[in-house]
Amino acid sequence: MPHTPDPDEDGPATRPPHPPVHYAEQALLGGLLAEPQRLADVSGIGPQAFSTAAHTAVFTAIRALPAPPSTETTDWAAAFAALRARSGPVPERTDHTAWLDTVLASAREQARGLTAAHLHALISACPNPRHIAAYARIIEGEHARRRLHRAAQHLIQTAQDASLPHPVPTVFAEADTLTSTVDGIVAAFPPHSGSLPRTPAPPPAPVRDGEEAAQEERLLLATCAARPADAEQMRWLAADDFTRPLHAGLWQCLTTLIRQGAPIDRVTLVWEAQQRGLLNRTDDPRNLLGFLAETDVCAPYLGERILHRSALTTAQQVGRRIAAFTDDAANTPYQLVVGSRRALADLTAVRARWHQATTAKPVNRASPRTAGVAPRAGPPRTAAAPASRITR
């Protein structure tokens, strides 16, 4: 039996296996070529929903051309003999045959490699033209997956772009675009209960300028241990904003002592840290007391910069999480919607705290207590911490 070429075939050794949606696209196009009147059953997708240039070109041509009169008895052997004959008389040329010829000529304007044999392969790939609506739904779901993946990648790239003059507002704008993409998918695939994705979470996003971030966190903790009132001005800062577990734990200790109205200095803070299990037997409390002794900084300014970094890191991790959902072929469109909304909620929480911080009383960025930390939009450039300090 002669081999019928795949419309996108380059040879078995030149490309990986096609995903299932590729065959749904073939089945839909083949069904429309065999029974053009069924185009009315196709909704929710356009040419951009197809995964190959050839499929896009054929669907565009089918949509653009009026369908021929309905027929149930097309002689496909004669029809494709007519398509293959580029000159001379062709016997038994029907309206359907002429329409196929026009579709082929129109599609070739976008995909020059298309032939009559390709259209024949598409028609042969359709198990049942009456299932066209189901094929369209499959294609719509996979197109939604690709759109969500692209939007998540854009968010990741924006969060990683160190050249942006105003990175946090730009990242939030990109997050809005991602949210709009999710909302668009909801219109076609409303989520339902019990549809959380089971995709494992990707590893944490890397922290930009990790040692500088840790130095800023140490300076902030030292200042707030000496001046707890500074910490009370920063209710918008959370333990999750810190890059080191020890620093996050110390911030929780500090805020707990403030709520309790307990005496606060570096000694009481270290004791509270021990009570919470933040120190192990190998830790020397003198190291912790040493870095808590440096207090010559503007705490609200450093707090805002820590939150700045946290917003970018959270955005990057949210994008990575959603991209992981889309990479898992087992996730349905419903699960993509639910998982994406859960992930975006983390960024929404950081965004609310960022708004609270940046609309509060302006921080005096020219204060001499910034200890040489130059205010600017990019990553912090503080001096490196002494090696003797605890940096967990």
C-alpha positions in Angstrom: 0.0 0.0 0.0 1.5 3.4 -1.0 2.5 5.7 1.9 0.3 8.8 2.3 2.5 11.7 3.5 1.8 13.5 6.7 1.1 17.2 5.8 4.0 18.2 8.1 6.3 15.2 7.7 10.0 15.8 7.4 11.1 12.2 7.9 11.1 9.9 11.0 14.7 10.9 12.0 14.2 14.7 11.8 11.4 15.4 14.3 10.0 14.0 17.6 6.6 12.3 17.7 3.6 14.6 17.3 1.5 15.2 20.4 -2.1 14.0 20.3 -3.5 17.5 19.5 -1.7 17.3 16.1 -3.9 14.4 15.1 -7.0 16.2 16.4 -6.0 19.1 14.0 -5.7 16.7 11.1 -9.0 15.1 11.9 -10.8 18.4 12.1 -9.3 19.7 8.9 -9.9 16.4 7.1 -13.5 16.5 8.3 -14.0 20.0 7.0 -12.4 19.1 3.7 -14.7 16.1 3.3 -17.8 17.9 4.6 -17.3 21.7 4.4 -20.8 22.4 5.6 -19.7 21.3 9.1 -17.7 24.5 9.5 -20.7 25.8 11.4 -20.0 23.2 14.1 -16.5 24.7 14.8 -16.4 27.4 17.4 -13.9 28.8 19.8 -10.9 28.5 17.6 -9.2 30.5 14.8 -6.2 29.9 12.5 -3.9 30.9 15.4 -5.1 27.9 17.4 -3.3 25.4 15.1 0.2 24.2 15.9 1.7 24.1 12.4 1.9 26.5 9.5 0.4 24.0 7.1 -2.7 23.4 9.3 -3.1 27.1 9.8 -3.0 27.7 6.1 -5.6 25.0 5.3 -8.0 26.2 8.0 -7.6 29.8 6.9 -8.5 28.8 3.3 -11.5 26.7 4.4 -12.9 29.6 6.5 -12.4 32.1 3.7 -14.0 30.2 0.9 -17.8 29.6 0.5 -18.6 25.9 0.9 -19.8 24.0 -2.1 -23.3 22.5 -2.3 -23.7 19.6 0.1 -22.9 16.2 -1.2 -22.8 12.7 0.5 -21.2 10.8 -2.3 -18.0 12.5 -3.3 -15.8 10.2 -5.4 -12.5 10.9 -3.7 -10.4 9.0 -6.2 -11.8 11.2 -9.0 -11.5 14.3 -6.8 -7.8 13.9 -6.2 -7.1 12.8 -9.7 -8.6 16.2 -10.6 -6.5 18.0 -8.0 -3.3 16.3 -9.3 -4.0 17.3 -12.9 -2.8 20.8 -13.4 -3.6 21.0 -17.1 -5.9 19.4 -19.6 -9.4 18.1 -19.2 -10.3 16.3 -16.0 -13.3 13.9 -16.1 -16.2 14.2 -13.7 -15.1 17.5 -12.1 -17.6 18.4 -9.4 -18.3 21.5 -7.4 -16.6 19.8 -4.4 -13.6 19.0 -6.5 -13.4 22.6 -7.7 -13.7 23.8 -4.1 -10.8 21.5 -3.0 -8.7 22.8 -5.8 -9.4 26.4 -4.7 -8.6 25.5 -1.0 -5.3 24.1 -2.1 -4.4 27.1 -4.2 -5.3 29.5 -1.4 -3.5 27.5 1.3 -0.4 27.4 -0.8 -0.1 31.2 -0.6 0.9 30.6 3.1 2.4 27.1 3.0 4.0 26.5 -0.4 4.8 22.9 0.2 1.2 21.8 0.4 0.1 19.3 -2.3 -3.1 17.5 -3.2 -1.6 14.4 -1.4 -1.5 16.4 1.8 -5.2 17.2 1.6 -5.9 13.5 0.9 -3.9 12.6 4.0 -5.9 15.0 6.1 -9.2 13.6 4.9 -7.9 10.0 5.5 -6.9 11.1 9.1 -10.5 12.0 10.1 -12.3 9.0 11.7 -15.7 10.7 11.7 -16.6 14.2 10.4 -19.6 14.2 12.8 -17.1 14.5 15.6 -15.7 17.8 14.4 -17.0 19.8 17.4 -15.0 17.4 19.7 -11.8 17.9 17.7 -12.3 21.6 17.9 -12.6 21.5 21.7 -9.3 19.5 21.9 -7.6 22.1 19.8 -9.1 25.0 21.8 -7.8 23.4 25.0 -4.2 23.0 23.7 -4.2 26.5 22.3 -5.2 27.8 25.7 -2.3 25.8 27.2 0.2 27.4 24.7 -1.1 30.9 25.4 -0.8 30.4 29.1 2.7 29.1 28.8 3.8 32.1 26.7 2.3 34.5 29.2 4.0 32.7 32.1 7.4 32.8 30.2 6.9 36.6 29.6 6.4 37.1 33.4 9.5 35.1 34.2 11.6 37.0 31.7 10.4 40.4 32.9 11.1 39.5 36.5 14.7 38.5 35.5 15.3 41.7 33.4 17.8 43.7 35.4 17.8 46.5 32.8 14.2 47.7 33.6 14.1 51.2 35.1 11.0 50.4 37.2 11.0 46.6 37.5 8.3 46.0 40.1 5.5 48.0 38.4 6.5 46.5 35.0 6.3 43.0 36.5 2.9 43.7 38.0 1.7 44.9 34.6 3.0 41.7 33.0 1.1 39.8 35.8 -2.1 41.6 34.8 -1.6 40.3 31.2 -1.1 36.8 32.6 -4.3 37.2 34.7 -6.2 38.3 31.6 -5.0 35.2 29.8 -6.3 33.1 32.6 -9.6 34.9 32.6 -9.9 34.3 28.8 -9.5 30.6 29.4 -12.1 30.7 32.1 -14.7 31.9 29.6 -14.2 28.7 27.6 -13.3 26.3 30.4 -14.9 27.3 33.7 -13.1 25.6 36.6 -14.9 23.2 38.8 -14.3 21.6 42.2 -11.7 19.0 42.7 -9.6 20.1 39.8 -6.3 21.2 41.4 -3.3 20.1 39.3 -0.9 17.6 40.8 2.2 18.9 39.1 5.2 19.1 41.5 6.3 22.6 42.3 9.5 23.7 40.5 12.5 24.5 42.7 12.6 28.0 44.2 13.5 30.8 41.8 17.1 32.1 42.3 17.5 35.3 44.3 19.3 38.1 42.4 22.4 39.3 44.2 21.9 36.8 47.1 24.8 37.9 49.3 23.9 41.6 48.9 20.3 40.7 49.8 21.5 38.9 52.9 23.6 41.9 53.9 20.6 44.3 53.6 18.5 41.9 55.7 21.1 41.7 58.4 21.4 45.5 58.6 17.6 45.8 58.7 17.3 43.3 61.6 20.1 45.0 63.5 18.4 48.4 63.2 15.0 47.1 64.2 16.4 45.3 67.2 17.8 48.6 68.4 14.9 50.7 67.3 11.7 48.5 67.4 9.6 51.5 66.4 11.1 51.3 62.9 9.8 47.7 62.5 6.3 48.9 63.6 6.3 51.3 60.6 6.8 48.3 58.3 3.8 46.2 58.8 3.9 45.5 55.1 7.1 43.5 55.4 6.6 39.7 56.0 9.0 36.9 56.9 8.5 35.4 53.4 10.2 38.5 51.9 13.6 37.5 53.4 16.0 35.4 51.4 17.6 33.5 54.3 15.6 31.2 56.7 17.4 32.6 59.7 16.6 36.1 58.8 12.9 35.2 58.2 12.8 33.6 61.6 14.4 36.6 63.3 11.9 38.9 61.8 9.1 36.7 63.1 10.8 36.8 66.5 11.0 40.6 66.4 7.4 41.2 65.4 6.2 38.7 68.0 8.1 40.5 70.8 6.7 43.8 69.5 3.1 42.5 69.7 3.7 41.1 73.2 5.2 44.5 74.4 8.3 42.7 75.6 11.7 44.4 76.0 13.6 44.3 72.8 17.3 44.5 72.1 19.8 42.2 70.4 20.2 40.0 73.5 16.4 39.4 74.0 16.1 38.8 70.2 18.8 36.1 70.2 17.2 34.5 73.2 13.8 34.4 71.4 15.5 32.9 68.4 16.9 30.1 70.6 13.4 29.5 72.1 12.0 29.1 68.6 14.7 26.6 67.5 16.5 28.9 65.1 19.9 28.2 66.6 21.5 24.8 66.7 24.3 23.6 68.9 27.0 24.5 66.5 26.0 28.2 66.2 28.0 30.7 68.2 25.6 33.4 69.6 28.4 35.9 69.4 28.2 35.9 65.6 24.5 36.7 65.8 25.0 39.3 68.4 27.8 40.8 66.3 25.7 41.5 63.2 22.8 42.6 65.3 25.1 45.4 66.7 25.3 47.3 63.4 22.4 49.7 63.4 23.5 52.7 61.3 20.9 52.3 58.5 17.5 53.7 57.4 15.3 50.7 58.2 12.2 51.7 56.1 14.4 52.2 53.1 16.0 48.8 53.4 12.6 47.2 54.2 11.3 48.6 50.9 14.2 47.2 49.0 13.8 43.8 50.6 10.1 43.9 49.5 11.2 45.0 46.1 13.4 42.0 45.7 10.7 39.7 47.2 8.1 41.0 44.6 10.5 40.1 41.7 11.4 36.7 43.1 7.7 35.9 43.8 6.7 36.9 40.3 9.5 34.7 38.8 8.4 31.8 41.0 4.7 32.3 40.0 5.6 32.2 36.3 7.7 29.1 36.8 4.9 27.4 38.7 2.3 28.2 35.9 4.8 27.2 33.2 5.2 23.8 35.0 1.4 23.4 35.0 1.4 23.9 31.2 4.3 21.6 30.6 2.4 18.8 32.3 0.2 17.3 29.5 -2.0 15.5 32.1 -3.4 18.9 33.3 -6.7 19.8 31.8 -7.7 23.4 30.9 -9.8 23.4 34.1 -6.8 22.4 36.2 -4.7 25.0 34.5 -7.2 27.7 35.5 -7.4 26.6 39.1 -3.6 26.2 39.5 -2.8 29.5 37.8 -5.2 31.4 40.0 -3.8 29.8 43.2 -0.3 30.8 42.0 -1.2 34.3 41.1 -2.8 34.8 44.5 0.7 34.7 46.0 1.8 37.6 43.8 -1.4 39.5 44.6 -0.6 39.3 48.3 2.9 40.7 47.7 1.5 43.4 45.4 -0.9 44.6 48.1 1.9 45.0 50.6 4.0 46.7 47.9 1.2 49.2 47.4 1.0 49.8 51.1 4.7 50.3 51.4 5.0 52.7 48.5 2.0 54.8 49.3 3.0 55.2 53.0 5.0 58.2 54.3 7.9 58.7 51.9 11.2 57.3 53.0 14.1 59.8 53.3 16.4 58.2 50.8 19.0 60.9 51.3 19.3 60.1 55.0 22.9 59.7 56.3 21.7 56.6 58.1 21.5 54.6 54.9 25.2 53.8 55.6 26.4 54.2 52.0 23.5 52.3 50.4 22.8 54.2 47.2 19.1 54.5 46.3 18.3 53.3 42.9 15.9 51.0 41.0 18.3 48.2 40.4 19.6 45.5 42.8 21.3 46.7 46.0 25.1 47.3 46.2 26.0 47.2 49.8 29.3 46.1 51.3 29.9 42.4 51.7 29.2 41.0 55.2 32.1 40.0 57.5 32.8 36.2 57.1 32.3 35.7 60.8 28.5 36.4 60.6 25.8 33.7 60.6 24.4 33.7 57.0 22.0 30.8 57.0 
